[in-house]
Amino acid sequence: MSRPEPAVLFALYHLGVDTTGNVKFRNLHDCARLLQVAPGELQTWLKAARIDQETATRTDFNISRAHVDAQLAGGPAEALSVAAEAYVAFVKARDEGGTTDVKLDIDYDDL
């Protein structure tokens, strides 16, 4: 399989939104299986697109909030819209704010 666009990878890996707008929790192995590649290949793709877990945890963007928004979407079209908006916001936060210390102190009561 050829490498999907970064926005597609971000939606699938970080938010659980596939290309049809189906939302489901997926880990790295689930995503790799869906994309028909080895987990290591998927990790390489994520790193090349700068959307890997290391970069995500060092970017001031609340992926947990975006994941919840995708989970609560009213249907596939809305889930795809949430995913697209989250990707744009993530890239902006990453590129404008840079990456810093690991951001794991998320207040989950204030999502």
N, C-alpha and C positions, 0 to 999 in steps of 0.2 A: 504494500500500500504506500502511496506517496504521502508525504507529510502534510497534514491539514494546516490551514491558516492558524496563526497564533490565537486569534479570537475564538476559534472552534476548540482548540486545545485548552484554553483557559476555561471556557464554559464547561467543558466535559470534566476536566481534572479538578478544578477548584469549586465548581458550582453543581456538578452532577447533571448538567443539561446537555443532552445529545443534540444532534443536528435536526431531529424532528421535534424538539421541544419537550421531549420526555424527560422528567426530572426524577433522579434516583441517586441515592448515595452510592458513590463508586470510589474505590481506592485505586492506587496505581495499577495493580494487576487487573482489576476489572476494566479500567480504561484501555490498557494495552490489549486485552483480549478483544474488546469491542473494535479497536482499531486494527486488529490482526497483526500486531507487532510484539516483539519481546519487551518486557518492562524496561530493560536497559536502553532500548531504542527510544522508547517514549521519554525516558529521563533525558536522553540526549536532545530530543526535540524541545522539551520544556526548557532546558538550560540554554539552548541556542536562541530561543524566543524570549529569554529572560523572564519566564513565568514559572520557573521551578520553585519548589518549596522554600529553598534557601533565600531566594530573592523575595518571595512573597512575605516571608516572616520578617524581612528587613525593610519592608516598604510600609509607609504609614497609610495603609488602606485596610478597611475592615472587611476582609473576605468572609468572615463569619456572618456579617450582616447581609452581604450580597447572597450568600448561600441560603440564608433564611428567606430572603425576598424571592429567590427562585423557587424554593420549596412551597411558598405560599401563593405563587402565581396562579391566576385564574384559569390557566390553560396553556397549551403549548406555545401559542403565539406570544402570550405575555411572558412566559419563561424565556423565550428567545430574546425578547426585547430587554428584559432585566439583565440577561447575560451580556448582551451587546453593550448596554450602558455601563455595566460593571467593568467590562474589559477596558472601555475607553477611560473610565475613571481610574482604574488601576494603573494603566500606562501613564496617565498624566501624573499621578502621585509618584510613581516610580521614577519617571524621567525629570520631573520638576523638583521633587523633594529629595531624590536620590535614595540610596539605601543606607540604613543606619544600624543601630543596635537591634537585636531581635525584639520584635513587638509581639509579646505573648500575654501582656497584661490587659486583656480585653475584658471590659465589664459586660458580661453576657446578659445582665439584667437591663442593660441600656442599649440593646441592639436596635 
